[in-house]
Amino acid sequence: MKPRIFDPTRREVLAGVGASLGASVAGLTTGGAVPLPTAQVLLQARPATLALGPDQPATPIWELAAASHIGNVRLKRGDRCEVVFRNDLPVPIAPAWYGLDGTTVADPLAGRAPTAPGSTETSIISIPNAGTLLANFRLFEDRLNEPARPLPIIATETSPVTNDRDEVLLIEEWRMKPDGTALPPGRDAKGSTPLYTLNGRTSFELSAAAGERLRLRFINGSQRSVLAIKLESHEVQVIALDGQPAEPFPARNGALVLAPGARADAFVDAAASAAFVLHDGKEARPIGRLAVSGKAERRASLPPSQPLPPNDLPEKLDLKGALRFDVAVGKTEAGWTRTANFSTASAPAFRTKVGRTVVLALKNPSPITTVFHLHGHHFRLLDRLDDGWKPYWLDTLALEPGQTQRIAFAATSQGRWLIESVVTDWTAPRLVRWYAVE
């Protein structure tokens, strides 16, 4: 299939504008004016290629790309964003947004139907929180003929953050067949070999001046593997996890451990050239390099890392009065289904009223690490004694074999929301269920 440059026809543009105006008119007729969009993003699902090296031919992949931005999409907290999505792939598909709480459009299996091939659809998405988000096609893995690249989406803070540079570092995992083509996730990986890229390259270099404070947004864009990434000879100060501010803390030995889809923001004060080293649980391998030039010269030293501005998540959770549910992950017989077979006509994993605290006991009975993702809300990871929580919010969690972890969240967003489960095996299917906030 030949790639199409995103260039909406007059009919498509008018359809998008008409949808926006129609929403505004509907708001006026029901007595409340709907605010007009403050930003627009043009997204495109399209064929692409993965460059493997100077002496190797590129291999075909699919990707979600921003046709209206150079590089990653950057929005602002509080934006009301008009998203125009064009599907230039041969299968019905829609992007799912990760880290964006309370927006049903971001949860396509539980909301609107996917976009047909060759079609364009327009939706309005509010950006309630600042942070590192991710949009991808992983809810439609059963339809992918090629592995698909995700798209980082950055929602910036409304107040300034002290740093010199803000860089995204997207880690991706590929499974390469002997003929040099890449294998989609959920398929038999026998005979394939793993390949990892950083920002689309097998050997990535980030240039910085000595003394610069870098805000590095690490994203594990892989489909199945829990990965650790380390910047050698530097202190890595974590300031956010899964798109939500955290109490700043140093990464142990400078390494960040990220489940598939997880994100971590960190401050790094560039001191000297050093390698980015990736560990997939089997071996460590250099995946990129921080190239530092010059000498550290500043008129004034940077202050210690301060917490990022909060995103208005609740400071306290009522654990004593919480609704409690057990959820076994990684088992198709426990109410989970493949994404292709999902329907909200199935029984929900649990129901809750708006405003209640929910505690989930996540149990992994499988003999392999399993990854859990909660849509619609962020959660706190509870302490072992269930008497408090870790000083950060998450939306993604890896559970080791036989492990039980308890999480808690405030059910503030009404609607039907997905939960995901996938074991860390390339051949394993992605499983989904849903829960209701009423």
N, C-alpha and C positions, 0 to 999 in steps of 0.2 A: 504494500500500500504506500502510495507516494505521500510524503508529509505535505500538509497544507499550511501555509503561513496564515496565522489568525487574522483574518480580515473579514469581519462580519458584513453580510450584505445589508442593503438598505432595509429590507424586510426584517432581517434579524435584529438590527438596531432598533427599528420602530417597535418591534415586538417587545424588546427589553424595556424600552422607555414606556411603552403602554402598560406593561405589567407594573412598573413602579408608580405611574400616575394612577393606575387603577387601585392600587393599595392605598394611595393617599386619599382618593375620592371615597373609597369604602370607609376609611377612618372618619372622614367628614360626615358621611351620611349616618354613621352610628354615634355621632356626637363627640368624637375625639379625633383631633387632627394627628395624622401620622407624620413624624418628621421626615424630611427628605434625606436621601443618602448624603453622607459627607465624604465618601471615598468610593472608588470603583476599582474592581480587580477583574481582569480578563484572564480566565484560566482555560487551558487547552489540554485535552488528552490527545496525545499524538505519538506516532512512531519516532524513534530516536536511535542512536547508536552508543555503544560503550567502547571507548578507546582503551585497548589493552596494552599498548606499548608501541614504540617506533617501528618495530619489525613485525608487528602482527596486525592483521586486518581487524577493523572494528566489527563488533558483533551487534546484531539488532536487539533493541529493547523497546519498551514503551515508557512513557513518562508523563507526569503531570507538570505542566510548565505554566509560567506566568507570562502571557503575551504582552501584558501592559507594563512590566517592570524589567529592568536590567538587573539580573541577579535574583536574590530572594525577595519575596513580597514583604514590604514593611508598611504596617498600618499603625494607628495610635489607639491606645485605650480610649474607649468612649466613641469610637467611630461607628457610624451606621453605614455598612458597606454594601454596595450593590455588586453582587458577584455574577458575572456573565460567564457561563461555562459552555465551551464548545467541545463536542465529542467527535474527534477525527480518528477514532479507532473502530474496528469492525464489530464491536460487541456493545450492548447497553452497559453503561458504567456511570458512576458518580463519585466525586471525591468525598471522603470522610475527613472531618477536621478533628484532630486530637489536641486536647488541652483547652478547648473552647466550651466552657460550661454553659448550660441552660439554653442552648440554641438547637432546636429540633432539626433545622435544615442540615446541621452538621452531622446528623445521625441518619444516613439515607435509607438503611434497611427498615427502620421504624417509622419513616416519614414518607416523602414523595418517592415516586418510582425513578429508577435510573434514567439517564438521558440516552435516547436512541442514537445509533450511529448517524453521523452527518447532521445532527441537530444541535441547537443552541437553546439553553434555558437560563433564565435570570431569576435570582433569589436575593433576598435581603438578609444579611447576617449582622447582628450587633456584636461588637467587640467589648465585652464587659470587663476584661482584665488584661493587664500587660503581661507579656511573657513570651517564651519560645514555644510556638505551636508547630504542628506538622499536619499536612494534608496528603492523603495517599489513597490507593485503590484496594487496600488489603481486604476490605469487606467483600470484594468481588473477585477474590483469588480464583474461584472455580471457573471464571470466564477468561482468565488471562492466557493468551497464547505466548506471551513473552513476559519475562520479569519486568516489573514496573518500578521506576524511580519516583520517590516521594518528593514533595515540595515543602521546604521550610517556610514558615510564615511567622514573621516577627511583629508582635504588638508592643510598641515602645511605651515607656512610662510617660505620664503627663508632666512629671517634674524631672529635672536633670539628674543624671547619674554620673558620678565622677570616674571617668575613664577616658583614655585617648583614642581607642579603637574598639569597634564592635564587630566581631567576626563569627560567622557560622562555620562549624566543622561537622559536615554530614558524613557519617560512617555508613558504608553500604557493604552488604554481603552478597556475593554472587556464587552460583554453582555452575562451573564450566564443564561442558561435555567434551569428550575427546576431539570432536570436530571443531571446537572453538566457539560454539554457540552457548548461550546462557540458558539455564533451566528455570522455568517458573517455580515458585514455591508450591508445596503440596504435591509434587510429582516424585516418582521414584528417582532417587539421586544416585543409584548404583553406577559406579564408574566415573562419577563427576569429582571435581576437585574444587575446594573453596578458594575464592579470590575476594580480597577486601580492597575497597577504595576509600579515599578521603577526598571529599568534594569532587568525585568523579574521576580521580586519578589514582594510579597505583603508586605514584611517588609524588606527593604533594609538598609544596614549599610555601610557608607563610613568612613574609618579610616583616621585620619590625626594627625600630630604632632602640638602642639600649636605653633602658629606663622607662619605656612606654608601658603604661598600664593597659593591658588587653582584656576586654570582656570576650571570652570565648564561649560560644554556645555549642556545646557538644550534643549531637543527636545520634542515637543509635537507630539508623534507618534500615537495619537489617530485618529480615523477616522471621528468623527463628533463633538466632544465637544471642546469648548473654555475653557481652564483650566488656573487657577492661581496657581503658586507654590511659596512657601515662605520658606526661611531658617530663623528660629527664632533666634533672638538676634545677628544677623550679618548684616553688611552693604554689600549689593550686588551691585557691580559696573559693570554696563553693558558696554561691550566693542565691541560687534558685534551683529547684528540682521540678521537673514536669510542668514548667511554665508558671510556677508559683514561688514567691520569695521564701527564702529559708534563713534561719539564723546563720550568719556566716560561720563556716568551719573549714579547717584544712582537710583536703582529701588525704586519706591515709597513704603514705609513701608517694604522694603526688598522683595517685591513680584513681580513676572514676570507673565504677562498675555499673553498666547500664543494661537493662533488659531491652528487648526489641521494642522500639517506639518510645523509649524513655529519653528524657532530655535533662541536661545539667548545665547551668550557667556558672562560670567561674571567672574570677579575676586572676590574672597572671602578670606580674611585673617582669618584663623581658630583661634578662640579665646577660645571657650568652647563648650562642647557637646550640640547639639541642634537638634530639629526635623525639617524634611522637611514636610511641611503641604500643602496638595493639596485641592483646592476648585473648585468644578465643577459648581458653580452657585446655588447650592442647599444646600450643606453642606461642612464643612471643615473636613478633616480627615488626621491624620498622615500617611505618606506613606513611610517614611524612617528616617534615623538618621545620623547625622554627629557625629562620636565618636572621640573626641579630647583628646589626652593624653599628659602628660608632661607639662612643663612650656615654655612660649615663650622665646626662647634664640636665639639671632642672633648677629653675629659680627657687622653687619650693618643693619639698618632698610631698608626695601624695599621702593623704591621711590613711589610717587603717581602714580596712573594708567595713562599710556600714551596711545595715540591712536595706534592701530595696524597699521602695514604697509599697505598703500593703495593698492587696487586691480586694479588701472588704470581705474576706472570708471570716467566719465567726471565730472569736478568740477562745471561746469555751464550747465544749460539747457536753450535753447532759447524758453521761454514760449510765447513770443509775436508772433513768427513765427511758432508756433506749429500747427500741424494738430490736430483737436479736434473731438472726437467721444463720443456719449452716448452709454453706455452698461448697459442694465438692467440684473441683476443677479437673479438666482433662479427661472426663468420662462421658461418652455419648449416651450411656444408659442413665445418666443422672439429670436428664432434661435438656441436655445440650444438643444442638443440631448444626449441621454444616451451613455455611452462609447461604448457599444456593437454595436450601430447603426452609429457610427461616420465614416465619409468619407470626405476626402479633396475635393471631387466633390461637396460638399455643398458650399454655398456662404460663404465667409469669413466674420468675424465680421467687419474687416476693412483692408485696404491696405495702405502701406506707402513705401516710397523710403528709401534706406539706407542713414543714416546720418540725417534724420529728427527727430525732437522732437515730440512725440505723447503725448497728454493729453487725458485721459479717464475720463469721468464723470460716475462713477459706482453708479448705483441706485438700492437699494434693496426695491422693492415694497411689498415683502412678509411680513407676520406678525411674522416672526421668523428670528433670526440672520443667515446670510448667509456668507459663506467663499469663497473668490475669490483667485485664484492663477494664476500668469502669468508665462508662460514658456519662455525660451530663453533670457530674460532680467530681470534685477532688476529695480525697480521704486522708485521714490521719492513720499512720501505722501505730497500733497500740503497743504499750510495753507488755512484757511477758505476764505480769500480774494483773493486767487489765485495769490498772489504776492511774493511767496517764498515757501520754503519747509522745512520739518523737517530734522534735521541733521543726517539722517540715510537712508539706502537703505533697501527695502523690496522686497520679491517676493510673500508674502501671506498677506491677509488682511481680517479681519472680519468686516462685515457691519451690524449694528443694524437694526431692523425693520424700514422701511420708510426712512432710512438714505441715503444720497448721499455723496460720497467721491471722490475727484479728485486726480488722480495720473499722474505722468509724467515720461517718460523714453526716452532715446536716442536709436533709432532703428539702432543699429550698426551691428547686426547679420542677414545676409540674409538667407531667408528660410521660411518655413511654421511652425508656432509655435502654440501650444495649449494654450487655457485659460480654467480654470476649475471653476465650481461653484457648491456648495453643501450646502444645508441648514443644520442647526445643529439639525437634527432629525435622529436617527439611521435608520429609515425605508426609508429615502429619497434617491433617486438615485443620483449618481454623474453625473453631466452634463458637456459637453465640447463643445467648438467651436474652431475656428482657426483664425489666422490672418497672413497676408503675409507681409514680408519685401523684397522688390524687388530691 
